[in-house]
Amino acid sequence: QVQLVESGGGLVQPGGSLRRSCAASGSIFRFATMAWYRQAPGKQRELVASISGSGTTNYVDSAKGRFAISRDNAKTTVYLQMNSLKPEDTAVYYCNKLSRPQWSWGQGTQVTVSS
């Protein structure tokens, strides 16, 4: 079973930036389309961005132009660079593979955008 460990959360002011990392155990990582998800208080977990094993990326409309997903297969790590952050980006962020059944969810990390 692949284990996922997210890091890089924190408190940032509106307009600021954060870079998230997610380290995965297991070589199967390089074949998986990976994704970042987020869950805001009182809301369901939602997809934010995804990246295939070959590097093709997709974003939800709210993330386009502001977020950038990338991966390093040698390090079995996926990243999310978040720029121009808005208060509505406040959520717990998780990574996992895009397709189901997904791996066990990590603990996620809190991102709070507030002045």
Residue, then its C-alpha position, 0 to 999 in steps of 0.5 A: q500500500v502506498q503511503l502519502v505524506e503531505s507537507g508545506g501548509g501554513l498561514v498566508q496573506p491574500g495574494g501570497s504563495l505556498r508550495r505544497s509537497c507530497a511524498a509517496s512511497g513505492s515505485i508504482f507512483r511513476f505510473a499513476t496520474m497524481a492529483w491534489y485535492r482540497q476540503a474546505p470546512g463544511k464542504q466535500r473534498e474536491l479535485v484541484a489539479s492532476i498530472s499524468g505520469s508523463g506530465t500532462t496537467n489539468y486544473v479546475d477553473s478556480a486553479k487555472g492561471r494561479f496553481a501549478i502542479s508538477r512531479d518528480n518521479a525519481k523522488t516519487t513526489v508531487y508538488l503544488q505551487m499556489n500563487s495569488l492565493k485567495p481566502e476561498d483557497t483555505a482548506v486542508y489539501y491532500c494528494n492522491k492518485l486520480s483514479r479509483p480505487q485511491w490509495s489511503w489518504g494522508q493526513g493532509t495539511q492546512v492552508t489558511v489564507s487570511s489577512 
